Amino acid sequence: MLIPIGLIIAFVLIAIFARRGMRLCRWRMDRTRDQDGLQFFRCAACGAEVLVPMGKTPQDCRDPRRAKKG
């Protein structure tokens, strides 16, 4: 009885705290395109491309189709 309740609570917490902006992004590093202290990443899901400082990873979705208008 405790296991199903625990699973339900875990699912609810994950749903609440999951970062919505990253749900569909799957970032892949491409070392051949790195530039002066920056790492190149490309999203396998949407094709967005970004350069970030060495040792960091992209923290949000950069999909041009999701760009805020206005």
Contacts in CASP RR format, 6 or more apart in sequence:
PFRMAT RR
TARGET T0000
AUTHOR 0000-0000-0000
METHOD contacts of the structure
MODEL  1
MLIPIGLIIAFVLIAIFARRGMRLCRWRMDRTRDQDGLQFFRCAACGAEV
LVPMGKTPQDCRDPRRAKKG
19 60 0 8 1.000
21 60 0 8 1.000
21 61 0 8 1.000
22 59 0 8 1.000
22 60 0 8 1.000
22 61 0 8 1.000
24 45 0 8 1.000
24 46 0 8 1.000
24 61 0 8 1.000
24 63 0 8 1.000
25 43 0 8 1.000
25 45 0 8 1.000
25 46 0 8 1.000
25 48 0 8 1.000
25 58 0 8 1.000
25 61 0 8 1.000
25 62 0 8 1.000
25 63 0 8 1.000
26 43 0 8 1.000
26 44 0 8 1.000
26 45 0 8 1.000
27 41 0 8 1.000
27 42 0 8 1.000
27 43 0 8 1.000
27 44 0 8 1.000
27 57 0 8 1.000
27 58 0 8 1.000
28 41 0 8 1.000
28 42 0 8 1.000
28 43 0 8 1.000
28 44 0 8 1.000
29 39 0 8 1.000
29 40 0 8 1.000
29 41 0 8 1.000
30 40 0 8 1.000
30 41 0 8 1.000
30 42 0 8 1.000
31 39 0 8 1.000
31 40 0 8 1.000
33 40 0 8 1.000
34 40 0 8 1.000
35 51 0 8 1.000
37 53 0 8 1.000
37 54 0 8 1.000
38 51 0 8 1.000
38 52 0 8 1.000
38 53 0 8 1.000
38 54 0 8 1.000
39 51 0 8 1.000
39 52 0 8 1.000
39 53 0 8 1.000
39 54 0 8 1.000
39 55 0 8 1.000
39 56 0 8 1.000
40 49 0 8 1.000
40 50 0 8 1.000
40 51 0 8 1.000
41 49 0 8 1.000
41 50 0 8 1.000
41 51 0 8 1.000
41 52 0 8 1.000
41 57 0 8 1.000
41 58 0 8 1.000
42 48 0 8 1.000
42 49 0 8 1.000
43 49 0 8 1.000
43 58 0 8 1.000
43 61 0 8 1.000
43 62 0 8 1.000
43 63 0 8 1.000
45 63 0 8 1.000
46 61 0 8 1.000
46 62 0 8 1.000
46 63 0 8 1.000
46 64 0 8 1.000
46 65 0 8 1.000
46 66 0 8 1.000
47 63 0 8 1.000
48 61 0 8 1.000
48 62 0 8 1.000
48 63 0 8 1.000
48 64 0 8 1.000
49 62 0 8 1.000
50 58 0 8 1.000
50 62 0 8 1.000
52 58 0 8 1.000
END
